[in-house]
Amino acid sequence: MEVIQLLGAVMGLAFVSGINLYATVLTVGFGIQLGLVSLPADAAALSVLGHPYVLTAATVAYAVEFFADKIPWFDSLWDAFHTFIRPAGASLLGMKTVGTVDPAIELSVILLCGGLSFVSHSTKASTRLVVNQSPEPFSNIGLSLAEDICVVGGGWAALNYPVAMFIITVLFTAVFVFFAPKVFRLFRVGIMAISYLFHTIFSRSEVSGYSVLFDEIPGRLFGQIQQDAASGELLFFIRCVSDKGVETGKNRIGFLYMTGDRLFFVARKNFRVCKVCFDISGISHPEFHKKRLLDLLVFSYGQDRINFHLFKNRQNRGQKIAEILANWGIRN
C-alpha cells in the first residue's frame, strides 16, 4: 500500500503539473506553509516548495499565466511555449517526491512524470484549440478557471489522498490512450499553426505574384501530383488542414491543390495516403475568412459545406485561392 500511496502522490502531482505547473507548486508550497498538506515520510524533500524564494518565483509565474491563459489564441501560444517546461517541471517534482533512491527507480520516475504531464498538457492544449474556435472570450475564461480549481484540488488530493489520485490518473490515462490519435492530431495542428504565425510575423521577405500559392511538394507525392496534373496546369499547391465536410476527417494536415477542372486534398490517414477529389463545376460560393491563428477557406459542394483551415501567410493566399475558385466558375 505504501508503494501505491507514493505512486499516487507522484502521478497526481505530475498530472496536474501538465495543466498548470506554477499553480501546482503554489498549492503544495502554501499547503505546507499553512499546514493543509501532510507530506508522506518518503516525500519530505518536497518541503523545499514552501521556501519563500520558491513561492515568490511561482507566484510571479502563476500571475502571468493566470492572465495569459484567459486570452483566446494567446493561451494556445502559451501552451506551445510550455510544451517542454511542464513535463520537465513535473519530472523535477517527481524526483523530489521520491527523494534519494536507486538511479534506475529515479529514471523511471522521471519518465513516468514527464509522460503523464505531457498527457495532461496535450489534452489541455488540444481542448483550448477547440474552444478558441468560438469567437467569444467567456468560454476561455470559464475553462481556465475550472482548470485552476482542478489543479489546486488535485495537488492537495495527491498528497492527502494519494490512492484516490492514483486511480483517477490511471483512468484518465486509459481514456487518453483511446482518444490519443485525435488529441495528437489537434495538438500537432496547433504547434504548426503557431510556427506559421511566428514566421509570418517575423519574416521580412515576401514572395511576389502567384508563386506564393506553391509550397514545396513532398517527394512521396511528386509522382501522384504529376499524374493528376497531366490534364491541366497546376494552379496552386498549399499545406492546409481538413475540417468539416472533408471525407478524410477533421484535423488532417495535408495538401490542397487544383489542376484542370478538379480540386484535390491529399493527406495521410491510418498510415496510408488518402485523397479527396472535388469537381470544380460543383463548387460554389467560395469564401475566405481571416482568423486569429488559422484562416478559413469555405465553399459549397452539392449539399455540403466544405471547410479547410489555412496556415497563416503574409500575402493572404487563401483569398487568392477563393478568387481562383470563383473566377473558374465565372469563366466556365
C-alpha positions, -999 to +999 in steps of 0.1 A: +000+000+000+029+024+007+041+019-029+006+028-042+004+059-020+038+071-032+029+064-068-004+082-063+014+113-050+040+112-078+015+106-106-011+131-092+014+159-090+027+151-125-008+151-139-018+185-125+016+200-134+008+193-171-022+216-167-006+243-147+029+238-133+031+271-113-003+266-096+008+231-086+040+244-069+020+271-052-007+247-040+019+223-024+041+252-011+014+272+006-002+239+017+030+231+035+033+266+050-003+266+062-003+230+074-030+220+049-008+194+033+008+164+051+039+152+034+045+115+034+077+104+050+091+094+016+083+128+001+099+150+028+121+166+002+090+184-012+092+207+017+115+229-004+084+241-022+075+260+009+106+281+008+100+318+003+122+320-028+103+292-045+069+306-035+079+341-048+091+328-082+060+305-086+037+334-076+051+357-103+050+330-129+014+320-120+003+356-121+015+359-157-001+325-166-034+334-149-040+363-174-023+347-204-044+316-200-076+335-205-069+353-237-082+335-268-054+321-290-027+336-268-034+308-245-025+283-273+007+302-278+014+300-241+007+262-241+031+258-271+058+276-252+052+253-222+053+220-241+087+211-227+086+233-195+056+215-179+069+179-184+104+190-172+089+206-141+068+175-134+099+153-137+117+175-111+087+173-088+087+136-091+124+134-083+118+155-052+088+134-042+106+101-041+138+116-026+171+097-028+165+063-045+182+038-068+192+055-101+170+031-121+140+040-100+148+077-103+150+074-141+117+055-141+100+083-121+114+110-144+100+092-175+067+084-157+062+120-145+072+136-178+049+113-198+019+119-175+025+156-176+027+156-214-006+136-215-025+163-195-007+191-212-016+178-247-052+173-236-054+209-223-037+224-253-060+205-277-091+214-258-081+251-259-077+249-297-113+237-300-126+263-276-107+290-294-129+284-325-156+302-306-155+340-312-165+350-276-138+350-248-160+338-219-155+301-227-118+305-224-121+323-191-145+297-177-124+268-188-092+284-174-108+290-140-121+254-140-085+242-148-071+263-119-097+248-095-088+212-107-051+219-103-055+232-067-078+204-057-057+178-075-024+189-060-040+189-025-056+155-031-023+140-045-006+144-011-037+139+012-055+111-008-028+096-030-047+063-036-077+081-050-054+102-072-037+071-084-070+056-095-081+089-112-048+093-130-048+057-143-084+060-155-077+093-173-046+079-189-066+049-202-092+073-217-064+094-232-049+064-249-082+057-266-085+093-279-048+098-284-048+099-322-074+127-323-057+146-294-023+145-310-036+155-345-052+186-329-021+193-309+001+190-340-022+214-359-018+239-330+020+237-330+023+241-368-002+269-368+018+288-342+051+282-361+035+296-393+022+326-373+056+334-359+071+330-394+045+354-408+051+380-381+089+379-381+098+371-417+108+401-437+108+386-471+077+384-492+070+362-522+056+381-551+029+370-576+012+337-576+044+319-566+031+324-531+005+297-539+030+269-541+045+251-511+073+225-516+059+193-530+070+163-508+089+136-528+064+109-518+036+129-535+055+141-566+045+112-589+009+115-578+008+152-584+023+148-619-003+122-627-032+144-615-017+175-633-014+156-667-047+171-679-040+207-670-019+233-652-012+230-615-027+263-602-018+261-565-004+236-540-006+245-503-004+228-470-036+231-450-059+213-425-091+195-432-122+204-413-160+200-416-173+182-447-139+167-458-141+129-461-106+124-446-120+137-412-112+168-393-077+180-383-058+161-410-027+180-421-023+176-459-021+195-492-048+212-512-041+216-549-060+224-581-053+212-616-076+213-647-112+211-635-105+193-603-096+203-567-077+177-546-069+173-509-044+146-500-034+136-465-022+106-445-049+085-428-042+053-409-006+051-423-017+054-459-022+083-483-059+093-487-071+116-515-103+135-519-114+150-552-138+178-559-152+186-594-147+224-598-181+227-616-198+215-584-180+242-562-199+274-554-198+303-530-160+301-522-152+323-492-120+333-473-122+343-437-092+357-418-090+343-383-066+348-354-045+316-357-058+296-387-075+312-416-106+295-431-115+286-467-151+276-472-171+266-502-203+247-510-201+214-528-235+199-536-255+199-503-223+201-482-203+230-468-166+222-471-141+238-446-103+239-448-081+257-423-051+275-439-019+283-421-010+320-418+007+337-447+016+373-451+001+375-486-033+360-475-031+334-502-064+319-491-081+350-506-063+343-539-074+307-538-110+317-532-107+341-562-094+313-584-123+290-575-148+318-580-133+330-613-131+295-627-169+292-622-175+325-640-153+316-670-170+283-674 
